[in-house]
């Protein structure tokens, strides 16, 4: 773990979220406390008690958010498990971020706070402010379609197998989807997928193969 980076994050979190306390031991590194949610005009909405667990390989791993106050109903549609673990974004987006290095301060500011605010919005309006992803593997398929422009399971399987085997076409070669130039087609999508790591790609490959069975 980068101690200098973590120390900098602790300082910034203390300044921006003063009710969050850092509890670091040899076994674990967590932030625990209250976080006040306000609207864009500064009007107070509610307070959540949370825990953010900092992974051992920080900053190249994804922190985990737990909602402790039980202000959020423990339902799949609320993107939270019974023990309070929250899904603040699609795994692929978080893993891509982690590949470049995550600041836990930025994680709280850009993922935790909006997630909690969106839960309060849902309580009021019965839907999320900016839509939502489907759940479990349906959400993965939605992500591949909307983010990566990949809809057909057979093509997805082919691309995932190429990435895992490190057997990708050249930039000027044909794209696995059939288009004449890889660089003008799915090259950026493939580069994104490479960043999320083999374990996630293997999991995706297994599920997409089931769709073809």
Secondary structure per residue as TSV (DSSP state, phi and psi in degrees):
chain	resnum	aa	ss	phi	psi
A	1	X	-	360.0	139.6
A	2	X	-	-78.2	103.0
A	3	X	H	-66.8	-38.7
A	4	X	H	-62.1	-44.0
A	5	X	H	-64.3	-41.8
A	6	X	H	-65.0	-42.5
A	7	X	H	-60.1	-39.3
A	8	X	H	-65.4	-40.0
A	9	X	H	-64.6	-41.6
A	10	X	H	-58.8	-43.3
A	11	X	H	-63.2	-45.1
A	12	X	H	-69.1	-37.4
A	13	X	H	-66.6	-39.6
A	14	X	H	-61.4	-36.6
A	15	X	H	-74.4	-39.7
A	16	X	H	-93.0	-33.9
A	17	X	-	-128.4	73.3
A	18	X	T	-64.2	-17.4
A	19	X	T	-86.0	-4.8
A	20	X	E	-91.6	128.3
A	21	X	E	-112.1	141.0
A	22	X	E	-89.2	125.5
A	23	X	E	-119.2	95.1
A	24	X	E	-108.1	132.4
A	25	X	-	-132.9	179.2
A	26	X	S	-67.5	-27.2
A	27	X	S	-90.7	-29.0
A	28	X	-	-152.5	156.0
A	29	X	E	-133.7	111.1
A	30	X	E	-137.4	156.0
A	31	X	E	-110.6	129.5
A	32	X	E	-133.2	140.5
A	33	X	E	153.6	-164.7
A	34	X	E	-99.3	148.0
A	35	X	E	-132.6	121.9
A	36	X	E	-87.0	134.1
A	37	X	E	-107.9	128.8
A	38	X	E	-126.5	158.8
A	39	X	-	-82.8	-178.9
A	40	X	T	-65.8	-17.3
A	41	X	T	-92.8	1.8
A	42	X	-	87.5	8.9
A	43	X	-	-79.0	129.8
A	44	X	E	-67.5	134.1
A	45	X	E	-106.6	-56.5
A	46	X	E	-170.1	173.4
A	47	X	E	-124.9	135.7
A	48	X	E	-114.4	141.6
A	49	X	E	-97.2	127.2
A	50	X	E	-133.4	165.7
A	51	X	E	-134.8	130.6
A	52	X	E	-116.3	116.8
A	53	X	E	-92.7	125.2
A	54	X	-	-92.9	121.8
A	55	X	-	-71.0	158.4
A	56	X	T	-61.4	-34.4
A	57	X	T	-93.0	17.2
A	58	X	T	-54.0	137.5
A	59	X	T	-91.5	8.6
A	60	X	S	-98.9	37.7
A	61	X	S	-153.4	161.2
A	62	X	-	-91.4	125.2
A	63	X	-	-63.1	160.6
A	64	X	E	-120.5	133.2
A	65	X	E	-101.1	132.5
A	66	X	E	-121.3	131.1
A	67	X	E	-95.2	117.1
A	68	X	-	-98.1	-19.6
A	69	X	S	-80.5	-11.6
A	70	X	-	60.3	30.7
A	71	X	-	-73.0	-20.1
A	72	X	S	-101.4	128.4
A	73	X	-	-62.6	135.3
A	74	X	-	-77.9	82.3
A	75	X	-	-136.9	147.3
A	76	X	G	-58.0	-36.2
A	77	X	G	-66.4	-15.4
A	78	X	G	-98.0	6.2
A	79	X	T	59.0	45.5
A	80	X	B	-147.5	143.1
A	81	X	-	-91.8	172.5
A	82	X	T	-61.9	-32.2
A	83	X	T	-85.9	6.0
A	84	X	-	92.7	3.0
A	85	X	B	-70.2	128.9
A	86	X	B	-106.6	141.7
A	87	X	-	-98.4	97.2
A	88	X	-	-85.6	-13.2
A	89	X	S	-168.0	170.5
A	90	X	-	-62.5	135.3
A	91	X	H	-51.2	-41.1
A	92	X	H	-61.4	-40.7
A	93	X	H	-65.1	-42.3
A	94	X	H	-67.3	-41.5
A	95	X	H	-67.1	-36.5
A	96	X	H	-62.9	-43.1
A	97	X	H	-61.6	-45.3
A	98	X	H	-61.7	-31.7
A	99	X	H	-62.6	-22.7
A	100	X	H	-101.5	-11.0
A	101	X	-	105.8	120.2
A	102	X	-	-104.4	131.6
A	103	X	-	-86.9	126.5
A	104	X	H	-65.6	-28.7
A	105	X	H	-62.6	-47.3
A	106	X	H	-66.4	-34.8
A	107	X	H	-60.9	-45.7
A	108	X	I	-66.6	-43.0
A	109	X	I	-69.0	-42.8
A	110	X	I	-97.1	-19.1
A	111	X	I	-119.3	-50.5
A	112	X	I	-67.8	-53.8
A	113	X	H	-59.5	-49.1
A	114	X	H	-61.7	-36.7
A	115	X	H	-60.2	-47.8
A	116	X	H	-66.7	-40.8
A	117	X	H	-62.6	-38.9
A	118	X	H	-68.1	-31.1
A	119	X	H	-66.2	-39.1
A	120	X	H	-67.5	-37.4
A	121	X	H	-62.1	-41.5
A	122	X	H	-62.1	-41.8
A	123	X	H	-58.5	-35.1
A	124	X	H	-83.5	-43.6
A	125	X	H	-106.8	-9.6
A	126	X	S	68.4	19.0
A	127	X	S	-157.7	162.5
A	128	X	-	-83.1	153.2
A	129	X	T	-61.5	-40.0
A	130	X	T	-119.8	33.6
A	131	X	-	74.6	-173.6
A	132	X	-	-157.3	161.7
A	133	X	-	-82.5	153.6
A	134	X	-	-66.4	176.8
A	135	X	S	-101.4	150.8
A	136	X	H	54.7	-137.2
A	137	X	H	-69.2	-25.0
A	138	X	H	-59.9	-35.7
A	139	X	H	-69.0	-35.0
A	140	X	H	-63.6	-45.7
A	141	X	H	-61.2	-41.1
A	142	X	H	-62.3	-41.3
A	143	X	H	-63.3	-47.0
A	144	X	H	-58.5	-40.1
A	145	X	H	-70.3	-48.8
A	146	X	H	-81.7	-40.2
A	147	X	H	-86.7	-40.3
A	148	X	H	-107.8	-2.2
A	149	X	-	57.8	41.5
A	150	X	-	-125.7	114.1
A	151	X	-	-111.8	-33.1
A	152	X	-	-89.0	120.0
A	153	X	H	-53.0	-38.5
A	154	X	H	-62.8	-41.1
A	155	X	H	-70.1	-39.6
A	156	X	H	-61.5	-45.3
A	157	X	H	-59.7	-44.2
A	158	X	H	-60.5	-45.2
A	159	X	H	-66.8	-43.7
A	160	X	H	-62.8	-40.8
A	161	X	H	-64.8	-38.4
A	162	X	H	-63.6	-43.6
A	163	X	H	-62.8	-47.1
A	164	X	H	-67.1	-29.0
A	165	X	T	-90.9	-0.7
A	166	X	T	52.6	47.9
A	167	X	-	-128.5	56.0
A	168	X	-	-88.7	152.9
A	169	X	-	-69.9	158.7
A	170	X	-	-69.1	164.0
A	171	X	T	-61.4	-31.0
A	172	X	T	-96.7	2.1
A	173	X	S	-83.6	171.5
A	174	X	-	-66.7	146.2
A	175	X	-	-77.5	148.1
A	176	X	T	-57.1	-21.0
A	177	X	T	-81.2	-8.5
A	178	X	S	110.4	-11.4
A	179	X	-	-74.0	155.0
A	180	X	S	-71.9	-26.6
A	181	X	-	-127.4	116.2
A	182	X	G	-57.7	-41.1
A	183	X	G	-66.9	-23.0
A	184	X	G	-97.6	3.9
A	185	X	T	-123.0	-97.6
A	186	X	T	-104.4	17.1
A	187	X	H	-60.5	-45.4
A	188	X	H	-65.4	-36.4
A	189	X	H	-63.8	-41.0
A	190	X	H	-66.0	-41.8
A	191	X	H	-61.3	-38.9
A	192	X	H	-63.1	-48.3
A	193	X	H	-61.4	-37.6
A	194	X	H	-60.1	-29.4
A	195	X	H	-77.0	-17.2
A	196	X	T	-83.6	-13.3
A	197	X	-	97.2	151.5
A	198	X	H	-60.8	-42.2
A	199	X	H	-56.6	-42.0
A	200	X	H	-69.6	-39.2
A	201	X	H	-66.3	-38.1
A	202	X	H	-64.3	-41.8
A	203	X	H	-61.4	-45.4
A	204	X	H	-62.1	-43.9
A	205	X	H	-59.9	-43.0
A	206	X	H	-59.4	-44.6
A	207	X	H	-71.4	-39.9
A	208	X	H	-68.7	-32.3
A	209	X	H	-65.5	-34.0
A	210	X	H	-62.1	-33.1
A	211	X	H	-68.4	-23.6
A	212	X	H	-93.0	-9.2
A	213	X	-	-68.8	360.0
